[in-house]
Amino acid sequence: MPRLVTLYSLQWGDLSLENVCVKAKEFGYDGLELGLPDHLDVRQTDPEYYKGIKDLLGKNGLQLHTISTHLVGQGVCDRIDERHKGILPTYIWGDGDPEGVRQRAAEELILTAKAAKALDVKTVVGFTGSPIWHLLYSFPPASESMIEDGYKEFARRFIPILDEFEKWGVRFALEVHPTEIAFDTFSARRALEAVGNHPAFGFNYDPSHLGYQGVDYVDFIYQFPDRIFHVHMKDAYWSDTPKQVGVFGGHVPFGDPRRYWNFRSVGRGKINFEEIIRALNAIGYQGPLSIEWEDSAMDREHGARESCEFTKRIDFQTSKHAFDAFFTKE
């Protein structure tokens, strides 16, 4: 059977969940990846609330296998500043006290695991934030002990969260991404080691965040075959020639044509999705292919529709026998 193609709802947070369901079905999707906090309130304890969400998706012929908490997760390990006020719910931001924000964000992640259980969802995708992202470019030089302390802080804050996830039978899939504790293959392995290879910790694979960095995004799949818990289909374009704004982004917004790289609608960038599908087949990944649609220069409805069509066309299952298995007949 082909893998499900789902639509991540965060980029549609200005619409009601009902409207998103209608559009997703119209665009050809098989299901949704629900984004917090716009389309799911994990503070709800009434079982009828979660039944209502499942019934709404079912009415529209959509499946639900994943919920995502990127924005809240960012607050768990970050060095909190005024930027976070713009992405966090007011009840988590509170009065902006950094440690209070981190504690409330961690509590929300635990509630997210409980909500996932109520929705019969096995995977939560999200961010962790990072206490050491500001040390990325090592000048003034950052000592190894400073980096190690950052991973220890990540482990101290996240292992209790992961323990709760494991208790509820839910996995946390970190989207490997700049500004997170894991942003490339090397840091992903270090993050996994920091939490003692916790069974509830793995990765949301998104090639768009790796390709423009110069990271081998296909090899990443082979490096973590048992830790790819979820997959985002998102494309990125990077220039063949030098640009005014380099890989770090130059303090200009996404979509600015002076940038070296930008996100693109799936199939319109430089990510080689053919090799990704082959690698996913090789490791036996059968979970959803979730469209996280981001393209600043394209109408989102056009992009969501064509991304779904592209993904269904490019996806295929592995062969059950070698192509030359029947050349010789005995």
ZIKACOR-V387744 format. One record per residue. N is the residue number from 1. RES is the residue in three letters. NEAR is the number of other C-alpha atoms within 8 Angstrom. D_LAST is the distance of its C-alpha to the last C-alpha in Angstrom with 2 decimals. Layout:
# ZIKACOR-V387744
n->(N/N)
res->(RES/RES)
near->(NEAR/NEAR)
d_last->(D_LAST/D_LAST)
This chain:
# ZIKACOR-V387744
n->(1/2/3/4/5/6/7/8/9/10/11/12/13/14/15/16/17/18/19/20/21/22/23/24/25/26/27/28/29/30/31/32/33/34/35/36/37/38/39/40/41/42/43/44/45/46/47/48/49/50/51/52/53/54/55/56/57/58/59/60/61/62/63/64/65/66/67/68/69/70/71/72/73/74/75/76/77/78/79/80/81/82/83/84/85/86/87/88/89/90/91/92/93/94/95/96/97/98/99/100/101/102/103/104/105/106/107/108/109/110/111/112/113/114/115/116/117/118/119/120/121/122/123/124/125/126/127/128/129/130/131/132/133/134/135/136/137/138/139/140/141/142/143/144/145/146/147/148/149/150/151/152/153/154/155/156/157/158/159/160/161/162/163/164/165/166/167/168/169/170/171/172/173/174/175/176/177/178/179/180/181/182/183/184/185/186/187/188/189/190/191/192/193/194/195/196/197/198/199/200/201/202/203/204/205/206/207/208/209/210/211/212/213/214/215/216/217/218/219/220/221/222/223/224/225/226/227/228/229/230/231/232/233/234/235/236/237/238/239/240/241/242/243/244/245/246/247/248/249/250/251/252/253/254/255/256/257/258/259/260/261/262/263/264/265/266/267/268/269/270/271/272/273/274/275/276/277/278/279/280/281/282/283/284/285/286/287/288/289/290/291/292/293/294/295/296/297/298/299/300/301/302/303/304/305/306/307/308/309/310/311/312/313/314/315/316/317/318/319/320/321/322/323/324/325/326/327/328/329/330)
res->(MET/PRO/ARG/LEU/VAL/THR/LEU/TYR/SER/LEU/GLN/TRP/GLY/ASP/LEU/SER/LEU/GLU/ASN/VAL/CYS/VAL/LYS/ALA/LYS/GLU/PHE/GLY/TYR/ASP/GLY/LEU/GLU/LEU/GLY/LEU/PRO/ASP/HIS/LEU/ASP/VAL/ARG/GLN/THR/ASP/PRO/GLU/TYR/TYR/LYS/GLY/ILE/LYS/ASP/LEU/LEU/GLY/LYS/ASN/GLY/LEU/GLN/LEU/HIS/THR/ILE/SER/THR/HIS/LEU/VAL/GLY/GLN/GLY/VAL/CYS/ASP/ARG/ILE/ASP/GLU/ARG/HIS/LYS/GLY/ILE/LEU/PRO/THR/TYR/ILE/TRP/GLY/ASP/GLY/ASP/PRO/GLU/GLY/VAL/ARG/GLN/ARG/ALA/ALA/GLU/GLU/LEU/ILE/LEU/THR/ALA/LYS/ALA/ALA/LYS/ALA/LEU/ASP/VAL/LYS/THR/VAL/VAL/GLY/PHE/THR/GLY/SER/PRO/ILE/TRP/HIS/LEU/LEU/TYR/SER/PHE/PRO/PRO/ALA/SER/GLU/SER/MET/ILE/GLU/ASP/GLY/TYR/LYS/GLU/PHE/ALA/ARG/ARG/PHE/ILE/PRO/ILE/LEU/ASP/GLU/PHE/GLU/LYS/TRP/GLY/VAL/ARG/PHE/ALA/LEU/GLU/VAL/HIS/PRO/THR/GLU/ILE/ALA/PHE/ASP/THR/PHE/SER/ALA/ARG/ARG/ALA/LEU/GLU/ALA/VAL/GLY/ASN/HIS/PRO/ALA/PHE/GLY/PHE/ASN/TYR/ASP/PRO/SER/HIS/LEU/GLY/TYR/GLN/GLY/VAL/ASP/TYR/VAL/ASP/PHE/ILE/TYR/GLN/PHE/PRO/ASP/ARG/ILE/PHE/HIS/VAL/HIS/MET/LYS/ASP/ALA/TYR/TRP/SER/ASP/THR/PRO/LYS/GLN/VAL/GLY/VAL/PHE/GLY/GLY/HIS/VAL/PRO/PHE/GLY/ASP/PRO/ARG/ARG/TYR/TRP/ASN/PHE/ARG/SER/VAL/GLY/ARG/GLY/LYS/ILE/ASN/PHE/GLU/GLU/ILE/ILE/ARG/ALA/LEU/ASN/ALA/ILE/GLY/TYR/GLN/GLY/PRO/LEU/SER/ILE/GLU/TRP/GLU/ASP/SER/ALA/MET/ASP/ARG/GLU/HIS/GLY/ALA/ARG/GLU/SER/CYS/GLU/PHE/THR/LYS/ARG/ILE/ASP/PHE/GLN/THR/SER/LYS/HIS/ALA/PHE/ASP/ALA/PHE/PHE/THR/LYS/GLU)
near->(3/6/9/9/14/13/14/13/12/10/8/7/9/5/7/8/7/7/8/11/13/9/8/13/13/7/9/9/13/12/15/17/14/13/14/14/8/9/12/8/8/10/6/6/6/6/7/6/9/11/9/8/8/10/8/10/13/9/7/9/9/13/9/12/11/12/14/11/15/12/11/15/14/13/16/14/13/11/7/10/8/7/7/10/11/6/8/11/9/7/5/9/12/9/4/10/8/9/6/9/15/13/9/9/13/13/8/11/12/11/10/11/13/11/10/14/12/9/9/7/13/11/14/16/15/14/13/14/13/14/12/9/9/6/8/6/5/7/6/4/5/9/6/6/6/8/10/8/8/11/12/9/10/13/10/8/11/9/10/8/11/13/9/10/15/11/7/9/8/15/15/14/15/12/11/14/10/7/8/13/15/14/13/10/9/7/10/12/9/10/11/12/8/11/10/6/8/9/7/11/13/13/13/15/12/12/13/11/12/14/12/12/7/6/9/8/9/10/7/9/13/9/6/8/8/6/8/14/13/13/12/12/12/15/15/17/13/10/8/4/4/7/9/7/10/11/10/5/10/8/4/7/6/7/10/8/4/7/15/13/11/12/15/14/16/14/11/9/12/9/11/6/8/7/8/9/11/9/11/10/11/8/10/6/8/6/9/11/13/13/14/10/14/10/12/8/5/8/6/9/6/8/13/13/10/9/13/13/9/10/12/8/6/9/9/6/7/7/5/4/5/6/5/5/7/6/5/5/4/2)
d_last->(31.18/33.30/35.98/39.50/41.91/45.38/48.82/51.09/54.49/56.80/57.27/58.39/60.97/63.75/62.17/62.05/58.78/58.89/59.20/56.36/54.11/55.01/54.38/51.09/49.74/51.10/49.42/46.01/45.68/43.90/46.45/49.19/49.80/53.38/55.83/58.85/61.71/61.80/59.39/59.46/62.39/61.10/64.61/64.23/63.95/64.00/60.59/61.52/61.51/57.85/56.98/58.70/56.50/53.29/54.66/55.59/52.13/50.57/52.94/51.66/47.97/47.66/46.08/47.67/45.76/48.10/51.81/53.37/56.57/56.80/60.53/61.64/59.28/60.86/64.07/62.80/62.77/64.54/67.98/69.58/71.81/73.04/69.69/68.23/70.88/69.24/65.79/66.66/68.01/71.75/71.37/69.28/71.44/74.61/77.36/74.91/75.42/72.36/71.57/72.24/69.81/67.09/67.71/67.73/64.53/62.84/64.11/62.69/59.22/59.37/60.46/57.49/55.11/56.92/56.75/53.00/52.68/54.84/52.57/49.33/48.45/46.59/47.28/50.56/50.54/53.62/55.64/57.41/60.02/60.86/63.98/63.12/61.89/65.32/64.56/61.51/63.25/64.65/68.19/70.46/67.98/66.34/65.86/62.66/64.65/65.48/61.82/60.93/63.75/62.28/58.93/60.85/62.81/59.67/58.27/61.60/61.73/58.10/56.96/59.25/57.84/54.24/55.20/56.43/53.26/51.21/53.56/52.93/49.15/49.25/47.99/50.05/48.29/50.52/50.19/50.14/52.97/56.08/59.02/56.77/56.33/52.81/52.54/49.78/46.93/49.26/51.80/49.14/47.93/51.56/52.32/49.40/50.64/54.20/53.38/51.45/48.04/49.39/46.62/48.43/48.61/46.10/46.04/46.15/44.20/46.12/45.20/48.41/50.49/48.44/47.66/51.22/52.02/49.47/47.27/43.48/42.83/39.02/39.05/41.36/38.53/36.40/39.50/40.13/36.83/38.30/41.69/40.97/42.44/43.09/42.70/45.31/44.35/47.31/47.65/50.11/51.28/52.78/54.57/53.48/57.15/59.96/61.82/65.21/63.73/61.16/58.44/61.06/62.19/65.79/67.42/66.55/64.78/61.13/60.66/63.34/62.12/63.65/61.06/58.23/55.82/55.76/53.45/51.79/50.16/46.41/44.67/47.93/48.18/46.26/43.92/40.25/38.88/35.40/35.02/36.70/34.23/31.31/33.17/33.97/30.32/29.52/32.14/31.25/34.60/34.78/38.57/40.72/41.20/44.97/46.97/50.07/51.63/54.21/55.35/59.09/59.04/57.17/58.06/56.24/55.24/53.68/51.95/50.71/49.22/47.48/46.23/44.58/42.96/41.79/40.31/38.39/37.03/36.02/34.45/30.73/28.35/25.65/21.99/19.96/16.84/16.52/16.90/13.95/11.59/9.63/9.94/6.51/3.78/0.00)
